[in-house]
Structures are given as structure tokens and as C-alpha cells.
Amino acid sequence: MLNLPSKVRICEVGLRDGLQNEQQIISTEDKIALMEDLVEAGFPVIEVGSFMHPKRMPQMADTDEVFKAIAAKYPNVELRALIPNLRGVQRAADCGCRKVKLNVSASRMHNLKNLNRTPEETVAGFADCVAAARENNIEISGSISMPFGSPWEGEIPQDQIDAIIDAYIAVGITEISLSDTSGMGTPKMVNTMCEHVLKKYPQVSWWLHFHNTRGTAIANIFAAMQAGMTQFDSSIGGLGGCPFVPNAAGNISTEDVLNMLNECGVETGIDIKKAIAASRKLLEILSKGGDSYILKAGTNDDLIANMAEKEA
């Protein structure tokens, strides 16, 4: 018997994780219009952008301006942004962003190469960010990239992941995302890890973020739900990727996730037709095709309607 939740929360990350991997920089006006479409579709959480240095991430250089335009308009939608450091908290406060997210790599080798610190040392250094966020009435969460496998080390031992979680909790962060940046996760691995962290860390609010590099993202979401997880990231059009992982593909397509959940009777509160329309709009702006089965084949209802029309 399937053990599925009656309802899940979806965070749309296409405007951040999707666009930051595109060479084309789309206009602030287009981002704001897309935000309006996503809110209209019913997304409860949207990752609007990131406060990375504009020279490092030019696609996200206008995140401050986007927040200034939308932050007060949607008080019932959780609008979040990725930050790299204390400066990110300050920028968030200045533009009206009320939720920020920090990140660390579960790959010790990757973290040491990039920051010359272990993952635990990196998280310990986030204490100033947590203090500044609280002073400015900003919520703060954390994410762990590559917990399901690293191109450098392969499988990451669970005790190393637990040490990072412990470090997050020690600085006061109890909302954590497990992010399969490398796309190496498999359903069995995901289910086992999710069961473990839910049992060991009941005080943590968990998010799962899957890339569809090897076609397992939908199965991984299903395996996570079987374990009891109810919060997932996805990206319209399946946009995204990872610049430091060879052959990395994008995030799992939002419309594919919504279709699967709808067909399984799992409530999201999101209008899939409006999400599909937003996806098509973004892909049209980028003049590219997306990595989405639903955009290619339509939903089951679309198929039935098309057949009925042909036979009429």
C-alpha cells in the first residue's frame, strides 16, 4: 500500500535556480510579470533570486529590484532568496525580502576547494547571518548540496551529513533543504536518508530539491513522500543545472511534478494549467525548449480531450 501524504508544498525555483544557469539575462520587467503568473497559479513558496555578487552571477543582479517591486504585493506568499554571506542578509533587509537561505556542500572536497573550510566550519560561520536576520525580522533557512552523492567522493557517509545538520541546528537554523545538485540520488538512497533525518531530527522542517540529471527526480520525490516528506522544490520548464558538475541537467520540471501529484490525489493548491502557461512564457522569452514531459505530451486530461475531439 502506498504511503502518500494528502497534501504537499511546492516551492517554484525557476526564477533563481533556473535562470542563474542561463546565458541570457532576462529583464526585470519579465521577471516581475512571471512572478505575478506564479502567484496567480497558487504557488505558496517562490524562490525569487539570489543576492550573490553581480559579477559572479549577472543573471541575478536585479534581485533587489524585483523584491522592491513585489515584496509588499504578496503578503501571503513566502518569497525567498539565496544568500552567500552576511552582506546578503543586509541586501535582503534593504529590499524587503523576508526569507533567505544559506548553502553548504556536503562534499568535503568541494567545500575545501572552494572555501578552504570543512562544511561544519562553513556552517559555524553562518552565526552572524542568523543574528543579523533575526535583528531584521527575516526568516533564515539552510541547504545542503550533494548529500546524495558527490562527483569527487561518490557516496557521502550519513554521519558527515548529520554533522552538517548538527552545525546548522547549533547556529539556530531548523529549516533545511537536502539538494541533489549532482543528480546522483536514487529512490532507495533518498528514502533511507529521509527516514533517518525525520526520525533523528524531528525539530527540523525539511525540503527536498532534486535535479533530473539521470531521470530519477520524480522517483526520488515519490520515495521521499513514502518516507514522510512533504516539501519539494521544482522549476518551471525543468530549467536549471549546475556549472561545476559535468553534464548536469536541470531541476525536475514543475509541471511534471504537479501532474504526478494530481494523478496520485496529492493536493498542492496549484493550478497546473496556469503553471504550464507560466512555463511556456518563460521558455518563449528564452527562445528555447524545456525539459518537461508535460509540455511535450500534455496532461492525461489533455490526451483524453484531444482523442475525444478527433473522434467527434
Disulfide bonds with the S-S distance in Angstrom:
none
